[in-house]
Amino acid sequence: MAYVIAFSGKGGTGKTTLAGLTIRYLIEKTGKVVLGVDADSNSCLNLAVGVDVHATIGGIRETALQTIRSGSRPGGLTTEEIFDYQIKQTIVEAAGFDLLVMGRPEGQGCYCAANNIIRKYTDKLADDYSFVVIDNEAGMEHLSRRTSSGVDLMFTVSDATMKGIKTAQRIDDLIKELSLQTGKRFLIINKVKGPDDAVKLKDYAAALGLTVAGVIPDDEKVFNTDLNGRPVVEIPQDAPSVKAFYGILGDVLTL
């Protein structure tokens, strides 16, 4: 069974960047194929890791339902077999990792069905990988729908604000309230301007009962990489943000 690492937090904190860098870190350190799961309906993880997406769970679900409703079942396949086959077609294979993307659900409906499918198939596919890295939706909706159950390591990412850390506390409280299956839980404070801010924010997080894995400095190299439309996995390893984040992963992961 794979070791599952998930990222949560409000929008704009940089969690997708960190999820992409985690995939790169695991490939570099272990040489094993990683499964990346973009569980955010506003899919961006593929951009972070530099691959194109040809199909999403949300889109495939709608196509499969249309096939089933039409009464046309290829080869007499069951509903379950049709979903299995089409979901497997959505997996993007890249150098060192595979990627599964949720995408948007059908029409203007809720995301529950697509979330249920991606959770189910993440669990099924996990047997084929050593590591799974999940980039969750912004906010706490995915937690209330239990998309993140069965996680070994949960990183909640905050920006360098008191408001962001307070949101992280609410996420932590919701995890406890829903009794989600999470192992270790850590806060990462991202985009920190300087050491004085780092101390202040870490103290505030500790006062709220959060365990801080570390802080990541605000980094012009991250901004420039994104500005130029390059995947974040191309950020140089000597970039301050990458060095700080790799240090955090080295501290909390036993590979």
C-alpha positions in Angstrom: 0.0 0.0 0.0 1.3 3.4 -0.9 2.3 6.1 1.5 -0.2 8.9 1.0 0.8 12.6 1.3 -1.9 15.2 1.0 -1.9 19.0 0.9 -4.7 21.3 2.0 -5.2 25.0 2.7 -6.9 28.0 1.3 -6.3 29.2 -2.2 -3.1 31.1 -3.0 -1.0 29.6 -0.3 1.2 27.7 -2.7 0.1 24.2 -1.9 0.0 23.1 -5.6 3.6 24.3 -5.9 4.6 22.2 -2.9 2.7 19.2 -4.1 4.6 19.4 -7.4 7.9 19.7 -5.6 7.0 16.8 -3.4 6.6 14.6 -6.4 10.0 15.8 -7.7 11.6 15.1 -4.3 10.2 11.6 -4.1 11.4 10.7 -7.6 14.9 12.1 -6.9 15.3 10.5 -3.5 13.7 7.1 -4.2 13.7 6.5 -7.9 10.2 5.0 -7.6 7.2 6.0 -9.7 4.8 8.4 -7.8 1.1 8.8 -8.3 0.1 12.5 -8.3 -3.6 13.1 -7.7 -5.1 16.5 -8.5 -8.2 16.5 -6.4 -8.9 20.1 -7.0 -11.7 20.9 -9.5 -9.7 23.9 -10.6 -6.9 21.6 -11.9 -3.4 23.1 -11.7 -1.1 20.3 -10.6 -0.4 19.2 -14.2 0.9 22.8 -14.8 3.1 22.5 -11.8 4.7 19.3 -13.0 4.7 20.2 -16.7 2.4 17.7 -18.3 -0.7 18.0 -20.5 -4.0 16.5 -19.4 -6.1 14.7 -22.0 -9.0 13.7 -19.8 -10.3 14.2 -16.3 -12.4 12.3 -13.8 -15.3 14.8 -14.1 -15.3 14.6 -17.9 -15.0 10.8 -18.0 -17.8 10.3 -15.5 -20.1 12.2 -17.7 -19.1 10.3 -20.8 -19.5 7.0 -19.0 -22.9 7.9 -17.8 -24.0 8.8 -21.3 -22.8 5.4 -22.5 -24.7 3.6 -19.8 -27.9 5.6 -20.3 -27.8 4.9 -24.1 -27.9 1.2 -23.3 -24.7 0.7 -25.3 -22.4 -1.4 -23.1 -19.2 -2.3 -25.0 -18.6 -6.0 -24.9 -21.4 -6.4 -22.4 -19.4 -4.7 -19.7 -21.0 -3.9 -16.4 -21.4 -0.3 -15.2 -18.5 -0.8 -12.8 -16.3 -2.2 -15.6 -17.1 0.7 -17.9 -16.0 3.2 -15.2 -12.9 1.1 -14.4 -11.8 1.1 -18.1 -12.5 4.8 -18.7 -10.9 6.0 -15.5 -7.7 4.2 -16.3 -7.7 6.0 -19.6 -7.4 9.4 -17.8 -4.1 8.5 -16.1 -1.3 10.7 -17.5 2.1 8.8 -17.7 5.2 11.0 -17.4 8.9 10.5 -16.5 8.9 9.2 -12.9 5.3 9.8 -12.1 1.7 9.2 -13.2 -1.1 11.8 -12.7 -4.8 11.5 -12.1 -6.9 14.6 -12.4 -10.4 15.2 -11.0 -11.4 18.2 -13.2 -14.8 19.8 -13.1 -18.0 17.8 -12.6 -21.0 17.5 -14.9 -22.9 20.7 -15.6 -23.5 22.9 -12.5 -24.0 20.0 -10.2 -22.1 19.4 -7.0 -18.6 17.9 -6.8 -19.6 15.0 -4.6 -19.8 12.3 -7.3 -16.5 13.2 -8.8 -14.9 13.3 -5.4 -16.3 9.9 -4.5 -14.9 8.5 -7.7 -11.4 10.0 -7.3 -11.2 8.8 -3.7 -12.3 5.3 -4.8 -9.8 5.0 -7.6 -7.0 6.6 -5.6 -7.5 3.8 -3.1 -7.5 1.2 -5.9 -4.5 2.6 -7.7 -2.5 3.0 -4.5 -1.5 -0.6 -4.5 0.5 0.0 -7.6 2.6 2.8 -6.2 5.0 3.4 -3.3 3.8 7.0 -2.9 0.7 9.0 -3.6 0.7 12.8 -3.5 -2.7 14.5 -3.4 -3.3 18.2 -4.1 -6.7 19.0 -2.5 -9.2 21.8 -3.2 -8.7 25.2 -1.6 -10.5 25.6 1.7 -12.2 22.8 3.6 -14.9 21.4 1.3 -12.9 18.3 0.4 -12.5 17.5 4.1 -16.2 17.7 4.8 -16.8 15.3 1.9 -14.1 13.0 3.3 -12.0 13.1 0.1 -8.8 13.1 2.2 -9.5 10.0 4.3 -6.7 7.5 4.5 -3.8 10.0 4.5 -0.5 9.1 6.1 0.9 12.7 6.1 -1.2 15.8 5.8 0.4 19.2 5.2 -1.8 22.2 5.7 -0.2 25.2 3.9 -0.7 28.8 5.1 0.6 32.0 3.6 2.5 34.3 5.9 -0.6 35.8 7.6 -2.5 35.4 10.9 -5.6 34.8 8.8 -4.0 32.0 6.9 -2.9 30.3 10.1 -6.3 30.7 11.6 -7.8 28.9 8.5 -5.2 26.2 9.0 -6.5 25.8 12.6 -10.1 25.4 11.3 -8.9 22.7 8.9 -7.2 20.9 11.7 -10.3 21.1 13.9 -12.4 19.8 11.0 -10.1 16.8 10.5 -10.6 15.9 14.2 -14.4 16.5 14.1 -14.8 14.2 11.1 -12.5 11.6 12.5 -10.6 11.5 9.2 -8.0 8.8 8.9 -4.9 11.0 8.9 -1.5 10.1 10.4 0.9 12.9 10.9 -0.4 16.5 10.5 1.8 19.5 10.0 1.5 23.2 9.2 3.8 24.7 6.6 4.0 28.5 6.6 4.8 29.7 3.1 6.1 32.9 1.5 7.6 34.3 4.7 9.4 37.6 4.3 12.0 37.4 7.0 13.2 35.8 10.2 11.2 38.2 12.5 8.0 37.3 10.7 8.8 33.6 10.8 9.2 33.7 14.6 5.9 35.7 15.1 3.9 33.4 12.8 5.4 30.2 14.3 4.6 31.4 17.8 1.0 32.3 16.8 0.5 28.8 15.2 1.9 27.1 18.3 -0.5 29.1 20.5 -3.3 27.7 18.4 -2.1 24.1 19.0 -0.7 23.6 15.5 2.5 21.7 14.8 4.7 23.7 12.4 6.9 21.6 10.2 8.8 24.7 9.0 8.6 27.9 7.2 9.4 28.6 3.5 10.8 32.0 2.5 9.2 34.2 -0.1 11.2 33.4 -3.2 11.6 35.4 -6.4 12.6 32.3 -8.3 9.2 30.8 -7.7 7.5 33.9 -8.9 9.7 34.2 -12.0 9.2 30.5 -12.9 5.4 30.9 -12.7 5.5 34.3 -14.5 7.4 32.7 -17.5 4.9 29.8 -17.7 7.4 27.2 -16.6 6.5 24.2 -14.4 7.5 24.7 -10.8 9.4 21.4 -10.8 12.0 23.4 -12.9 12.8 25.7 -10.0 16.5 25.3 -9.3 17.4 23.1 -6.3 19.5 26.0 -4.8 16.4 28.2 -4.7 15.8 29.3 -1.1 12.2 28.0 -1.2 13.2 24.6 -2.5 16.1 24.2 -0.1 13.7 25.0 2.8 11.0 22.7 1.6 13.3 19.8 0.9 14.6 20.3 4.4 11.1 19.9 5.8 10.5 16.8 3.8 13.8 15.3 4.9 12.8 15.9 8.5 9.3 14.4 8.4 9.7 11.6 5.8 11.5 8.3 6.4 12.4 7.0 3.0 
